Amino acid sequence: MSIKPPNVNEAEIAKFEQVASQWWDLTGDFKPLHQINPLRVQFISQHIAHQVNDIESNNGFYNKEIIDVGCGGGILSESLAKMGAKVTGIDMGTEPLNIAKLHALETGVSINYQKITAEEKAVQNPECFDVVTCMEMLEHVPDPESVIQACSTLVKPGGLIFFSTLNKSIKSYLLAIVAAEKLLKIVPDGTHDHKKFIRPSQLITWAEAHGLKCIDASGIHYNPITGSHKLNDSLDVNYILCCYKL
Ligand code: SAH
């Protein structure tokens, strides 16, 4: 029996190791993630509040077991922990995790950070989490479907999974690569490979093949030139999906 190699692109991890010290610099390489983070939190909150039928107090995060897959330096993990969730953050980058741990200490939030792949974590802790988040990570792995399958295994039946990534469109090429990397140099050149971007229809097909039902989708609009950011209906560049585990 052949052993499957881990679903990790070492060259991709190396890129994040190199710039990890900038993770919490609001004006550095991760500025776009800081700017879109409140939008992701808003989208996730709406669905979690709805799930617990608690729209008014909007505190559906309290004591929820959440795993943040490809958490990096912990931008989303910390926001979720601050809202009362019990957060586990996993990543395959050593430096991003070191930065995440240090920052959590500074902020005074408790988060369980681990260096492990989603696939391995799914073997160890199947159906252990109320919510899985996997933001801006699928476009950096050799086999995104395998991560989606692992996320589905990690979540409890009836739980929610949120995926965000970049659509494979001409507009995403122009904005995320030509404008953000080559012209404005907002993120390092080579951060993204357009071939690894994923159409929403493809992501939904993979999700449905692994026991998930997509219940909502939203565009995350970010203009690297003006810095404007908002949720909207257009999925043509960055988008976020909410899936329900059947
Ligand atoms: N999800 C975070 C960080 C996105 S950057 C956020 O949106 O704020 C992408 C992250 O995915 C990096 O931290 C990188 O180290 C991680 N990553 C890439 N391939 C991975 C893999 N196979 N397993 C776990 N993490 C991975």
Residues whose N, C-alpha, C, O or C-beta is under 5 A from the ligand:
A	BS01	SAH	N7 V8 I13 F16 L33 V69 G70 C71 G72 I75 L76 I90 D91 M92 G93 P96 I116 T117 M135 E136 M137 H140 V141
